[in-house]
Amino acid sequence: METISLLPQSINQGLSRDRTIVFYSLNNNWQYRRPDSLIDPSWGVICFPENFQGVEPEDTWQLRVTNPANYEQWLQLGRDAYRLEKERCSRESTRVVGKIVGNYGSDVVYQDCFTPLTIERFTGKGAGAVYGSPIKVKDGRTPWENLFIAGTDQGYLGIVGAMLSGVTIVNQHLLT
Ligand SMILES: Cc1cc2nc3c(=O)[nH]c(=O)nc-3n(C[C@H](O)[C@H](O)[C@H](O)COP(=O)(O)OP(=O)(O)OC[C@H]3O[C@@H](n4cnc5c(N)ncnc54)[C@H](O)[C@@H]3O)c2cc1C
C-alpha cells in the first residue's frame, strides 16, 4: 500500500532534505513477507521524489510511503469498510513514519493512497503484485531461443531495475 502526502514547503527540513529514499524497519528481526494484517507499517520504503538536483521546489512537496499489504484481506472488505480502512491504514503509516522523519501528520495538506486492489484494477497485475511474478527467471530465457524476459520477472525490480535488466539481457544473450 502506498500513501502519498503533500506537505507545505515550509516544513521541508531535517532528515527529508538530503534524502531521496529511506528503507526502514522498526524490528531487528525483519521479515520480507506478506503481512497477516491489511498492512504492516513497521517496515517499508519512504520516498522523497522531489529531492533531486534540477527539480524546482513548488508550494508543496511530496512524501511517499510504501508498506507491505495483504491483498486477500483487502479483497474481503465491503465498499464502506474498504474506504474506512484505507483512511485508517494511511493514518497509521503516517504515524509510524513520523517516528523516523519527524511527525508530519498534522501538516498534511493533501493525502491519497492506493492498495493492492487499486494496482490490480489499473495495471492488471494479479493480486496487485507491483514487482511481478514471485517466480523469477534469472537468465531471462524462455522456451523460445530467440525470446528473452527483460524486466521485473527477470528479478530486477522497479524502473531502474527494468532498465538494468534490459542491459544484462543484451550483454548476456544478444552481444555474445
Ligand atoms: C502503482 C505502482 C507504482 C510503482 N512505483 C514505482 C516507483 O516509484 N519506482 C520504481 O522504481 N518502480 C515503481 N513501480 C514498479 C515498476 O513500475 C515496475 O517494476 C516496472 O515497470 C517493471 O517493468 P517491466 O518492463 O518488467 O514490466 P511492465 O512495466 O509491467 O511491462 C510489461 C508490459 O507487458 C505487457 N504485457 C503483459 N502481458 C502481455 C501479453 N500477453 N502480450 C503482450 N504484452 C503483454 C503489459 O501491458 C506491459 O506493457 C511501481 C509499480 C506500480 C504498479
The ligand as an ORCA input file, in Angstrom:
! r2SCAN-3c Opt
* xyz 0 1
  C       1.421      1.621     -8.740
  C       2.889      1.327     -8.999
  C       3.838      2.199     -8.535
  C       5.189      1.951     -8.773
  N       6.095      2.859     -8.335
  C       7.388      2.674     -8.628
  C       8.359      3.650     -8.266
  O       8.036      4.699     -7.691
  N       9.655      3.414     -8.549
  C      10.048      2.263     -9.194
  O      11.236      2.090     -9.475
  N       9.149      1.324     -9.551
  C       7.846      1.504     -9.296
  N       6.926      0.551     -9.659
  C       7.401     -0.702    -10.247
  C       7.766     -0.541    -11.709
  O       6.703      0.130    -12.369
  C       7.968     -1.932    -12.311
  O       8.925     -2.657    -11.526
  C       8.465     -1.831    -13.750
  O       7.608     -1.031    -14.524
  C       8.513     -3.227    -14.331
  O       8.862     -3.125    -15.696
  P       8.623     -4.345    -16.639
  O       9.079     -3.937    -18.014
  O       9.220     -5.584    -16.057
  O       7.046     -4.622    -16.616
  P       5.851     -3.673    -17.057
  O       6.239     -2.234    -16.987
  O       4.669     -4.166    -16.258
  O       5.668     -4.043    -18.578
  C       5.080     -5.273    -19.003
  C       4.366     -4.988    -20.323
  O       3.952     -6.221    -20.905
  C       2.649     -6.051    -21.397
  N       2.023     -7.386    -21.478
  C       1.633     -8.175    -20.456
  N       1.138     -9.328    -20.925
  C       1.234     -9.272    -22.265
  C       0.892    -10.178    -23.320
  N       0.364    -11.374    -23.076
  N       1.140     -9.778    -24.594
  C       1.688     -8.569    -24.851
  N       2.032     -7.684    -23.901
  C       1.805     -8.035    -22.623
  C       1.970     -5.136    -20.404
  O       0.850     -4.491    -20.992
  C       3.107     -4.131    -20.122
  O       3.134     -3.058    -21.014
  C       5.581      0.786     -9.469
  C       4.595     -0.092     -9.950
  C       3.260      0.174     -9.727
  C       2.215     -0.791    -10.275
*
